Amino acid sequence: MKIYAITLFSNKERYNHINSHLKKLHLDYKFIEAIDKKDISDDDMKLYYNISNINELPDFINKGNTANKISKLRAHTKIFLSSNEKLLLSKMT
């Protein structure tokens, strides 16, 4: 079973830590680049949540968790479309 790790490629320390850990375990893995919250615009937020005013969003919805949601959605779509294998989804913190 292949492991898919979603991470920001710009966060070299985290990328290297995950890469090192998975190599030591001799696992079959692939990295999928996450979306950085810095790359999410107000227009992206309005489009994603189908709203006309960014101020309509509750305080707990922000660019960080939106980038996380979009990253997971893109990764899951990519994985499901490219594999006929059984999948186990897990979050590494």
Buried (B, 14 or more C-beta within 10 A) or exposed (E): EEBBBBBBEEEEEBBEEBBEEBEEEEEEBEBBBBBBBEEBEEEBBBEBEEEEEBEEBEEEBBBEEBBBEBBBEBBBEEBEEEEEEEEEEEEEE
